[in-house]
Amino acid sequence: MRRVTIIPIGWMDDKTILAIKNFISVITDMDVRIGDQIEIPRYAFNQRRDQYRVQTVLENLSFKHSGGDFIIGITGVDLYR
């Protein structure tokens, strides 16, 4: 069975994480797991924009986590490209 791992990036409410996990479980035929939270790198923050650079966040995610067939990073901060 294929596996999806959800990785919270920065602080996320447990209810939100579980709701996302349950939703993915319902719409797919995959094993859905919640991985360990990772921190948002401070150097990803752009003060002028008041946002975090998505490429830096994704690089940090891929560097720190490689488990599962699919990895979904979720965050509550504003990202920009």
For each residue, the residues with C-beta under 8 A, 3 or more apart:
1: 29 30 31
2: 30 31 69 70
3: 30 31 32 33 67 68 69 70
4: 24 28 30 31 32 33 68 69 70 71 72
5: 32 33 34 35 65 67 68 70 71 72
6: 17 20 21 24 32 33 34 35 72 74
7: 35 36 37 38 61 65 71 72 73 74
8: 11 12 17 34 35 37 38 73 74 75
9: 12 37 38 39 40 57 61 73 74 75 77
10: 37 39 40 75 76 77
11: 8 37 76
12: 8 9 16 17 37 74 75 76
13: 16 17 76
14: 17 18
15: 18 19
16: 12 13 19 20 74 76
17: 6 8 12 13 14 20 21 34 74
18: 14 15 21 22 34
19: 15 16 22 23
20: 6 16 17 23 24 72 74
21: 6 17 18 24 25 32 33 34
22: 18 19 25 26
23: 19 20 26 27
24: 4 6 20 21 27 28 30 32 72
25: 21 22 28 30 32
26: 22 23
27: 23 24
28: 4 24 25 32
29: 1
30: 1 2 3 4 24 25 69 70
31: 1 2 3 4
32: 3 4 5 6 21 24 25 28
33: 3 4 5 6 21 68
34: 5 6 8 17 18 21
35: 5 6 7 8 65 67 68 71
36: 7 65
37: 7 8 9 10 11 12
38: 7 8 9 60 61 64 65
39: 9 10
40: 9 10 44 45 52 57 60 75 77
41: 44 56 57 60
42: 45
43: 56
44: 40 41 52 53 56 57 60
45: 40 42 51 52 53
46: 49 50 51 52 53 80
47: 50
48:
49: 46 80
50: 46 47 78
51: 45 46 77 78 79 80
52: 40 44 45 46 56 57 77 78 79 80
53: 44 45 46 56 57 79 80 81
54: 57 58 79 80 81
55: 58 59 81
56: 41 43 44 52 53 59 60
57: 9 40 41 44 52 53 54 60 61 73 75 79
58: 54 55 61 62 73
59: 55 56 62 63
60: 38 40 41 44 56 57 63 64
61: 7 9 38 57 58 64 65 71 73
62: 58 59 65 66 71
63: 59 60
64: 38 60 61
65: 5 7 35 36 38 61 62 71
66: 62 71
67: 3 5 35 71
68: 3 4 5 33 35 71
69: 2 3 4 30
70: 2 3 4 5 30
71: 4 5 7 35 61 62 65 66 67 68
72: 4 5 6 7 20 24
73: 7 8 9 57 58 61
74: 6 7 8 9 12 16 17 20
75: 8 9 10 12 40 57 79
76: 10 11 12 13 16
77: 9 10 40 51 52
78: 50 51 52
79: 51 52 53 54 57 75
80: 46 49 51 52 53 54
81: 53 54 55
